[in-house]
Amino acid sequence: MRNFYSSIILCLILLSSLFWGACKQNLVAPTPQTGVLKLDNYIAIGDGYSAGFGNTDIFDPNSNIGLHEAGQQSSFPELLVNQFNQATFVAEFRTELLQGNGSGYYQLEEVRIPVCTDQEIEPVLVEIDAENNWQVNFNNTELNNLSVPRLRLSEVENPQLNNTFFQLLRQDSSENYLNLIEKSSPTFFSLYIGSRDLLDYAMRGGSDPNYPLIPSSDFINVYAKLLRTAFLANPDVVRGVVGKIPDISEFPFFTSIGPLWRDQSNCNITTRSVYIETRAGTIRTARETDRILLPASYLIGQQNTGGYQYGLTNENPIPESLVLDSDEVRELKELISEYNQGIDSLVVDINNTYPEDRLAIARVDVLVQGLTIGLIEDGLDISTEYLSGGFFSLDGLYLTPRGNALLTNEFVKAINGMEDFGAIISPVNVISYSGVVFP
């Protein structure tokens, strides 16, 4: 009987060894390769999300604060090139780096720990001043990263664009953004643009007539021109990847303040309804479907001359300029869906034009949607939570280096998923990059 059990144990050990041996074989990472991709002139086309913009000014949507050397070096195009270089040598990826503090940025100076149990921490932000000479025109006429912070898709045909970053980038005052793309002659490109058109509307509570929502037909028409321009110079070899537009109403800039406010005075924590002004001019209590903008958090509870607390009384509500009411949010979500459907259609049309697929789609919209619930990456919890989530920077709009690493992996996934590309690009090690840096 003992010999019988011994035989059984021996068989189990052998089977276990075979099982783990097979697992080890499966865990071997495939060898990186570029397939048919020509990466010698990779061009990044886009706005602040491709430029490494972050820790921007939440109070002034027109501010240039938010671009500096460290942020640029952790932008997703820079990280993507690092992964390309594991498969093949990519010619120098040229970015005009702003030295030191660049245009300035915000950092977390202090986190005030409450005295009372269960009270929320209070972040204290401080502005880091810009370098004195950061607005010197760029000298390099052959840049690879042509991303422009605060650039709207609706502006790419405008040579008179009032954008400091664009003015530094171009060499000829008659050029528009499309001209820059045409001159760059990409053999491969990433295109991630369109969120700023929505943000300029939403960051002003939808109340500024100078920043309306762009109809989807107009949006897709200009998007098509960008794609055609990117394909123009090297139609026989150029390939690319485009990023879909996430639901910006789920960014922490818009979700950090709920319809109930926690009154933490005298260690007696109670909740009070928040009062808002809607687009129609009515005053009511906030709902879960409303979005109160992050700057309002610095004002709620303050008393006016009449003694009414800001945002906590019918007499002193949060004004429309700091609120997206439920109707505005619904319209915003519907428009984003239309934009993305249009992008899908354009990609299908271009891929059907050639014998093989030329464009991949990075599902950034799905990535951000998943982060509203949260995910675990190499044992690290990442979500869209303000400050603690690790994905969004201090402004609740743009990304941390860790957020850029996740964004890079979404683009890598899209590239690897294209059978006609034949590429195998390794993903970024997300935990190597920081979220919000606490003092």
VOPA-319863 format. One record per residue (C-alpha): residue in one letter; x, y, z. Coordinates in pm, 1 decimal. Layout:
BEGIN
REC  code        c1        c2        c3
REC     A         X         Y         Z
...
//
This chain:
BEGIN
REC  code        c1        c2        c3
REC     M       0.0       0.0       0.0
REC     R     287.6     232.7      84.9
REC     N     438.1     172.6    -260.4
REC     F      99.7     259.0    -417.4
REC     Y      81.1     595.2    -238.7
REC     S     444.9     663.5    -315.8
REC     S     374.4     610.6    -684.6
REC     I      78.2     847.1    -668.1
REC     I     289.2    1118.9    -500.9
REC     L     569.3    1073.5    -754.1
REC     C     322.5    1112.9   -1042.4
REC     L     180.4    1428.1    -887.5
REC     I     528.4    1574.6    -849.7
REC     L     610.4    1499.1   -1213.3
REC     L     280.4    1645.7   -1333.5
REC     S     340.9    1953.3   -1119.3
REC     S     686.6    1999.6   -1269.5
REC     L     545.9    1971.1   -1621.0
REC     F     269.1    2221.9   -1537.2
REC     W     502.1    2482.3   -1393.7
REC     G     749.9    2427.2   -1673.7
REC     A     475.9    2498.9   -1925.2
REC     C     371.2    2809.4   -1731.1
REC     K     726.1    2938.2   -1728.3
REC     Q     744.3    2890.2   -2102.7
REC     N     421.2    3085.8   -2149.4
REC     L     546.2    3369.4   -1932.4
REC     V     839.2    3441.3   -2163.1
REC     A     773.1    3779.4   -2323.5
REC     P     765.3    3779.2   -2704.6
REC     T    1053.5    3946.5   -2882.4
REC     P     967.4    4308.9   -2966.5
REC     Q     940.4    4379.9   -3336.9
REC     T     818.8    4664.0   -3556.1
REC     G     661.0    4460.9   -3835.8
REC     V     586.0    4685.1   -4133.2
REC     L     596.0    5007.9   -3930.5
REC     K     845.8    5268.5   -4046.3
REC     L     934.7    5451.4   -3727.8
REC     D    1225.8    5662.5   -3849.0
REC     N    1001.5    5970.8   -3856.7
REC     Y     737.0    5924.9   -3588.9
REC     I     534.0    6246.1   -3543.2
REC     A     309.1    6313.5   -3243.5
REC     I       5.5    6522.8   -3336.8
REC     G    -219.1    6657.2   -3065.2
REC     D    -282.7    6889.7   -2775.6
REC     G    -165.3    6903.4   -2413.8
REC     Y    -224.6    6532.4   -2356.9
REC     S      50.5    6453.9   -2607.7
REC     A     273.2    6739.6   -2492.4
REC     G     303.5    6636.4   -2126.0
REC     F      88.2    6924.2   -1996.7
REC     G      -8.9    6879.7   -1630.6
REC     N     -54.6    7042.0   -1288.9
REC     T    -215.9    7333.0   -1469.7
REC     D    -405.1    7636.5   -1337.5
REC     I    -757.5    7527.3   -1239.0
REC     F    -878.8    7885.1   -1198.2
REC     D    -779.1    8020.6   -1540.9
REC     P    -849.8    7805.3   -1849.6
REC     N    -639.6    8044.3   -2062.7
REC     S    -330.0    8008.3   -1846.0
REC     N      -5.2    7874.8   -1996.5
REC     I      95.9    7718.3   -1664.8
REC     G     158.8    7346.2   -1692.5
REC     L     441.4    7269.7   -1937.8
REC     H     791.7    7199.0   -1813.3
REC     E    1082.4    6968.8   -1887.3
REC     A     997.2    6684.3   -1648.4
REC     G     638.6    6673.0   -1770.5
REC     Q     743.4    6673.7   -2135.2
REC     Q     982.1    6386.0   -2075.1
REC     S     698.3    6174.5   -1933.6
REC     S     453.6    6254.6   -2214.5
REC     F     303.9    5948.8   -2378.3
REC     P     483.7    6001.7   -2715.4
REC     E     819.2    6005.9   -2532.5
REC     L     726.3    5686.6   -2345.6
REC     L     602.5    5528.5   -2667.9
REC     V     935.0    5597.6   -2839.4
REC     N    1112.6    5430.7   -2547.7
REC     Q     910.4    5116.8   -2620.0
REC     F     975.7    5142.5   -2995.3
REC     N    1346.2    5152.0   -2919.1
REC     Q    1323.9    4806.6   -2763.8
REC     A    1224.4    4671.9   -3103.2
REC     T    1441.0    4881.4   -3332.9
REC     F    1651.3    5193.4   -3332.5
REC     V    1428.9    5496.0   -3382.5
REC     A    1590.7    5810.1   -3508.7
REC     E    1610.0    6085.6   -3251.0
REC     F    1263.3    6189.3   -3132.2
REC     R    1298.6    6564.0   -3116.5
REC     T    1099.6    6759.9   -2860.7
REC     E    1173.2    7122.4   -2783.3
REC     L    1211.2    7089.1   -2407.8
REC     L    1135.6    7388.2   -2188.2
REC     Q    1422.1    7405.1   -1944.1
REC     G    1360.1    7377.1   -1571.9
REC     N    1021.5    7508.5   -1462.8
REC     G     921.5    7595.5   -1819.4
REC     S     591.2    7784.4   -1820.1
REC     G     544.2    7708.7   -1449.9
REC     Y     324.6    7452.4   -1277.2
REC     Y     148.6    7375.6    -950.3
REC     Q     270.2    7136.4    -685.4
REC     L     131.5    7001.2    -362.0
REC     E     299.0    7200.3     -87.7
REC     E     114.4    7060.7     210.0
REC     V    -162.1    6823.1     307.1
REC     R    -332.2    6954.3     617.9
REC     I    -427.1    6665.2     840.9
REC     P    -752.0    6732.6    1029.0
REC     V    -756.0    6742.6    1406.7
REC     C   -1092.7    6574.3    1427.6
REC     T   -1161.0    6210.0    1339.8
REC     D   -1319.4    6142.2     999.0
REC     Q   -1251.5    6491.3     867.2
REC     E   -1117.0    6519.6     512.8
REC     I    -760.7    6624.8     438.6
REC     E    -709.0    6970.4     290.5
REC     P    -457.0    6999.5       3.3
REC     V    -252.5    7317.5     -22.1
REC     L    -124.9    7397.0    -371.1
REC     V     156.4    7636.6    -454.5
REC     E     248.5    7784.0    -793.0
REC     I     602.4    7723.5    -915.5
REC     D     707.1    8026.9   -1117.7
REC     A     789.9    8001.3   -1485.9
REC     E    1142.2    8041.3   -1620.0
REC     N    1204.3    8401.8   -1723.3
REC     N    1291.3    8320.0   -2084.5
REC     W    1059.1    8025.3   -2150.0
REC     Q     880.9    8204.7   -2438.1
REC     V    1188.2    8211.1   -2663.7
REC     N    1103.0    8076.9   -3009.5
REC     F    1202.7    7719.8   -3082.2
REC     N    1500.1    7690.6   -3318.4
REC     N    1456.6    7333.0   -3433.5
REC     T    1257.9    7318.8   -3757.3
REC     E    1235.2    6938.5   -3757.7
REC     L    1053.0    6853.9   -3437.1
REC     N     881.7    6517.9   -3390.2
REC     N     648.7    6614.1   -3108.7
REC     L     419.4    6874.5   -3264.0
REC     S     170.7    6868.2   -2977.2
REC     V      39.2    7207.0   -2864.6
REC     P    -108.8    7258.8   -2516.1
REC     R    -460.2    7409.3   -2519.4
REC     L    -493.0    7340.2   -2894.1
REC     R    -849.9    7279.4   -3007.7
REC     L    -926.5    7074.2   -3315.7
REC     S   -1145.1    7359.1   -3434.9
REC     E    -834.1    7583.0   -3448.0
REC     V    -599.0    7377.3   -3664.5
REC     E    -678.8    7572.9   -3983.1
REC     N    -634.2    7913.8   -3820.9
REC     P    -295.1    8082.6   -3889.3
REC     Q    -387.6    8364.9   -3648.3
REC     L    -426.9    8126.0   -3358.7
REC     N    -378.2    8306.2   -3026.7
REC     N    -184.0    8028.2   -2857.2
REC     T     163.5    8097.7   -2719.0
REC     F     278.3    7737.5   -2758.6
REC     F     173.1    7727.6   -3124.0
REC     Q     343.3    8059.4   -3195.8
REC     L     668.7    7922.2   -3052.6
REC     L     642.1    7607.7   -3259.9
REC     R     594.9    7752.5   -3608.0
REC     Q     864.7    7921.7   -3814.8
REC     D     637.8    8117.2   -4050.5
REC     S     362.7    8348.0   -3925.0
REC     S     138.9    8245.6   -4215.9
REC     E     140.8    7877.8   -4117.5
REC     N    -148.9    7700.3   -3953.1
REC     Y    -126.8    7372.1   -3762.4
REC     L    -212.5    7162.7   -4068.8
REC     N      84.8    7318.8   -4248.9
REC     L     316.6    7199.8   -3971.4
REC     I     186.0    6844.0   -4002.8
REC     E     223.5    6847.7   -4381.2
REC     K     584.9    6967.3   -4357.3
REC     S     671.2    6700.3   -4100.3
REC     S     615.2    6414.2   -4352.1
REC     P     548.8    6139.9   -4095.4
REC     T     615.4    5774.8   -4166.7
REC     F     423.7    5693.1   -3847.9
REC     F     206.9    5919.9   -3634.6
REC     S      -6.8    5928.5   -3323.5
REC     L    -310.1    6156.8   -3322.7
REC     Y    -478.7    6241.9   -2995.2
REC     I    -684.7    6559.7   -3010.7
REC     G   -1036.2    6687.2   -2943.3
REC     S   -1065.5    6687.9   -2565.1
REC     R    -968.4    7053.8   -2539.0
REC     D   -1263.3    7161.7   -2754.4
REC     L   -1484.9    7008.1   -2486.8
REC     L   -1281.1    7126.7   -2189.2
REC     D   -1288.0    7491.6   -2295.9
REC     Y   -1666.3    7471.1   -2288.0
REC     A   -1695.4    7266.9   -1969.2
REC     M   -1427.6    7448.4   -1762.0
REC     R   -1638.1    7762.5   -1794.7
REC     G   -1956.7    7589.2   -1691.5
REC     G   -2086.6    7606.9   -2047.3
REC     S   -2158.2    7975.3   -1986.1
REC     D   -1906.1    8148.4   -2215.1
REC     P   -2044.1    8211.8   -2567.5
REC     N   -1686.1    8235.5   -2695.8
REC     Y   -1638.7    7863.9   -2622.9
REC     P   -1943.3    7677.5   -2755.6
REC     L   -1965.4    7305.6   -2818.0
REC     I   -1863.7    7221.0   -3174.5
REC     P   -2127.6    7030.0   -3377.0
REC     S   -2015.6    6676.8   -3452.3
REC     S   -2036.1    6731.8   -3830.3
REC     D   -1788.8    7022.9   -3809.3
REC     F   -1565.8    6834.0   -3569.2
REC     I   -1540.7    6524.8   -3789.7
REC     N   -1486.3    6733.3   -4102.5
REC     V   -1175.4    6895.0   -3951.0
REC     Y   -1058.5    6563.4   -3801.5
REC     A   -1071.7    6415.5   -4152.1
REC     K    -853.3    6700.1   -4282.0
REC     L    -594.2    6625.5   -4012.6
REC     L    -585.2    6259.6   -4110.1
REC     R    -557.9    6338.1   -4480.9
REC     T    -272.2    6579.0   -4409.3
REC     A     -87.5    6317.0   -4203.9
REC     F    -111.9    6070.3   -4494.2
REC     L     -23.2    6324.5   -4761.9
REC     A     356.3    6316.1   -4781.2
REC     N     423.5    5940.7   -4751.4
REC     P     103.4    5764.9   -4860.5
REC     D     285.3    5442.4   -4951.2
REC     V     434.8    5381.8   -4607.0
REC     V     264.9    5597.9   -4343.3
REC     R      65.1    5433.8   -4068.1
REC     G     -73.9    5569.5   -3747.0
REC     V    -276.5    5531.6   -3431.0
REC     V    -553.4    5763.9   -3313.3
REC     G    -693.3    5802.6   -2963.1
REC     K   -1065.7    5817.8   -2895.8
REC     I   -1203.9    6093.1   -2674.1
REC     P   -1283.7    6007.0   -2311.3
REC     D   -1587.3    6131.3   -2121.8
REC     I   -1440.2    6446.9   -1969.2
REC     S   -1741.0    6487.2   -1736.5
REC     E   -1595.4    6195.3   -1537.3
REC     F   -1263.5    6373.8   -1480.6
REC     P   -1205.0    6468.7   -1112.5
REC     F   -1215.4    6839.1   -1203.2
REC     F   -1588.9    6779.3   -1247.1
REC     T   -1661.8    6495.1   -1002.3
REC     S   -1474.9    6585.3    -682.9
REC     I   -1765.4    6788.3    -540.2
REC     G   -2088.5    6601.3    -489.4
REC     P   -2442.4    6726.1    -417.6
REC     L   -2383.1    6706.2     -41.5
REC     W   -2120.0    6911.7     139.1
REC     R   -1952.3    6789.1     454.9
REC     D   -1958.8    7062.7     716.8
REC     Q   -1656.5    6987.0     937.4
REC     S   -1680.7    7276.1    1180.1
REC     N   -1615.0    7210.4    1549.5
REC     C   -1559.7    6837.6    1485.1
REC     N   -1932.8    6799.2    1432.0
REC     I   -1949.6    6656.1    1080.8
REC     T   -2285.0    6698.7     912.5
REC     T   -2388.8    6699.1     547.8
REC     R   -2564.3    6989.6     383.0
REC     S   -2719.9    7024.7      40.3
REC     V   -2527.1    7222.2    -219.0
REC     Y   -2719.3    7489.2    -412.0
REC     I   -2643.8    7561.4    -776.2
REC     E   -2756.9    7792.1   -1051.5
REC     T   -2856.1    7610.7   -1372.5
REC     R   -2817.6    7720.0   -1731.4
REC     A   -3185.0    7820.2   -1730.7
REC     G   -3116.3    8056.9   -1439.8
REC     T   -3306.7    7852.5   -1182.0
REC     I   -3162.4    7784.2    -837.8
REC     R   -3197.8    7437.9    -688.7
REC     T   -3015.2    7177.4    -485.4
REC     A   -2750.7    6982.3    -673.4
REC     R   -2807.5    6629.6    -803.1
REC     E   -2573.3    6337.9    -864.0
REC     T   -2601.2    6407.2   -1236.8
REC     D   -2476.6    6766.3   -1199.3
REC     R   -2108.5    6853.3   -1214.9
REC     I   -1967.4    7119.7    -983.2
REC     L   -1626.0    7244.5   -1093.1
REC     L   -1319.3    7192.8    -873.7
REC     P   -1245.0    7566.8    -817.3
REC     A   -1574.3    7592.3    -625.3
REC     S   -1427.2    7372.4    -351.6
REC     Y   -1215.2    7666.9    -236.7
REC     L   -1522.6    7885.6    -193.6
REC     I   -1800.3    7667.8     -53.6
REC     G   -1899.7    7774.4     296.7
REC     Q   -1761.3    8128.1     277.9
REC     Q   -2009.1    8396.1     381.9
REC     N   -2106.4    8693.8     170.7
REC     T   -2188.8    9037.6     309.6
REC     G   -2543.1    8923.5     376.8
REC     G   -2419.0    8635.7     591.5
REC     Y   -2519.6    8365.0     342.4
REC     Q   -2272.4    8081.3     292.1
REC     Y   -2148.7    8027.3     -60.8
REC     G   -2308.4    7723.3    -219.9
REC     L   -2500.5    7623.9      92.1
REC     T   -2799.3    7853.9      70.6
REC     N   -3061.8    7939.6    -186.2
REC     E   -2954.8    8304.5    -152.5
REC     N   -2587.7    8240.4    -242.7
REC     P   -2569.2    7945.4    -484.9
REC     I   -2272.5    7829.6    -689.5
REC     P   -2306.5    8029.8   -1013.5
REC     E   -2359.8    7872.1   -1351.8
REC     S   -1999.8    7950.7   -1453.0
REC     L   -1881.4    7688.4   -1201.3
REC     V   -2150.3    7429.4   -1273.8
REC     L   -2243.9    7190.3   -1550.7
REC     D   -2607.4    7109.7   -1475.9
REC     S   -2754.8    6770.3   -1563.0
REC     D   -2886.8    6892.3   -1899.7
REC     E   -2544.6    7025.0   -1998.7
REC     V   -2378.5    6701.4   -1886.2
REC     R   -2621.7    6493.9   -2092.2
REC     E   -2555.0    6705.3   -2402.8
REC     L   -2179.5    6677.0   -2344.9
REC     K   -2190.9    6298.1   -2316.2
REC     E   -2403.4    6267.5   -2629.2
REC     L   -2164.5    6486.1   -2826.8
REC     I   -1859.0    6287.9   -2714.4
REC     S   -2033.7    5972.4   -2833.4
REC     E   -2098.5    6135.5   -3172.4
REC     Y   -1735.6    6249.1   -3199.1
REC     N   -1611.4    5896.2   -3130.8
REC     Q   -1854.4    5739.5   -3375.1
REC     G   -1724.1    5980.7   -3637.6
REC     I   -1363.0    5889.7   -3558.6
REC     D   -1449.9    5520.5   -3592.5
REC     S   -1606.0    5583.5   -3933.7
REC     L   -1307.2    5783.1   -4058.0
REC     V   -1065.9    5508.3   -3954.4
REC     V   -1276.1    5243.4   -4126.4
REC     D   -1287.7    5453.3   -4444.9
REC     I    -910.4    5501.3   -4450.3
REC     N    -840.6    5134.6   -4380.5
REC     N   -1076.6    5034.3   -4661.3
REC     T    -888.2    5263.8   -4899.5
REC     Y    -569.0    5055.4   -4877.2
REC     P    -501.2    4683.6   -4932.8
REC     E    -402.8    4659.0   -4565.1
REC     D    -509.1    4844.9   -4252.0
REC     R    -319.9    5168.6   -4191.1
REC     L    -481.8    5311.8   -3877.3
REC     A    -523.5    5168.8   -3528.3
REC     I    -758.9    5303.7   -3261.7
REC     A    -653.7    5346.5   -2898.9
REC     R    -961.4    5310.1   -2676.7
REC     V    -879.2    5589.8   -2436.8
REC     D   -1251.2    5630.9   -2372.2
REC     V   -1273.3    5274.8   -2240.3
REC     L    -957.0    5321.9   -2031.7
REC     V   -1096.1    5626.9   -1849.3
REC     Q   -1436.9    5465.0   -1807.0
REC     G   -1272.0    5167.9   -1637.1
REC     L   -1071.0    5395.6   -1410.6
REC     T   -1390.4    5548.4   -1269.7
REC     I   -1432.5    5209.3   -1102.3
REC     G   -1060.0    5161.0   -1058.1
REC     L    -806.9    4900.4   -1161.6
REC     I    -508.5    4724.3   -1012.0
REC     E    -185.8    4747.3   -1210.8
REC     D     100.9    4535.5   -1076.3
REC     G     -56.3    4549.5    -731.4
REC     L    -110.9    4926.4    -747.9
REC     D    -460.2    5074.9    -717.2
REC     I    -522.7    5338.5    -986.9
REC     S    -843.9    5533.6   -1039.2
REC     T    -986.7    5872.0   -1134.7
REC     E   -1007.3    5976.2    -768.5
REC     Y    -870.8    6325.9    -715.2
REC     L    -516.7    6328.0    -564.7
REC     S    -518.0    5964.3    -449.2
REC     G    -610.0    5793.5    -777.1
REC     G    -268.1    5838.8    -937.3
REC     F    -398.9    5892.4   -1291.5
REC     F    -484.1    6264.0   -1293.8
REC     S    -251.7    6542.9   -1185.8
REC     L    -333.6    6818.6    -936.4
REC     D    -562.0    6994.6   -1185.1
REC     G    -795.8    6697.1   -1217.3
REC     L    -777.1    6735.4   -1596.6
REC     Y    -434.9    6632.5   -1725.1
REC     L    -225.7    6330.6   -1636.3
REC     T      48.3    6233.3   -1395.3
REC     P     351.5    6041.3   -1526.0
REC     R     169.7    5725.0   -1413.3
REC     G    -136.5    5834.8   -1606.5
REC     N      79.8    5889.7   -1913.6
REC     A     222.8    5538.5   -1871.7
REC     L    -128.0    5391.5   -1874.5
REC     L    -217.4    5606.3   -2174.8
REC     T      96.0    5483.5   -2353.8
REC     N      -4.8    5123.4   -2291.3
REC     E    -344.7    5190.4   -2446.9
REC     F    -167.4    5307.7   -2762.5
REC     V      68.7    5008.0   -2747.0
REC     K    -230.8    4775.7   -2717.8
REC     A    -388.5    4935.9   -3024.8
REC     I     -68.9    4899.7   -3229.7
REC     N     -16.5    4537.7   -3126.0
REC     G    -380.2    4460.2   -3201.2
REC     M    -342.4    4547.2   -3571.5
REC     E    -264.2    4223.8   -3752.7
REC     D    -157.5    4409.4   -4066.5
REC     F     103.0    4603.9   -3866.7
REC     G     278.0    4286.5   -3757.3
REC     A     428.2    4476.0   -3462.4
REC     I     500.6    4356.8   -3110.7
REC     I     569.7    4652.4   -2881.7
REC     S     635.0    4593.2   -2512.6
REC     P     409.7    4776.4   -2264.2
REC     V     540.4    5034.8   -2019.2
REC     N     604.4    4929.4   -1659.7
REC     V     338.5    5153.5   -1504.3
REC     I     457.3    5129.0   -1144.3
REC     S     788.7    5286.6   -1245.1
REC     Y     609.0    5620.2   -1284.7
REC     S     471.7    5846.1   -1014.2
REC     G     121.2    5964.4    -944.7
REC     V      56.7    6284.5    -752.6
REC     V     369.5    6356.4    -547.9
REC     F     285.8    6416.2    -181.4
REC     P     514.7    6629.6      37.2
//
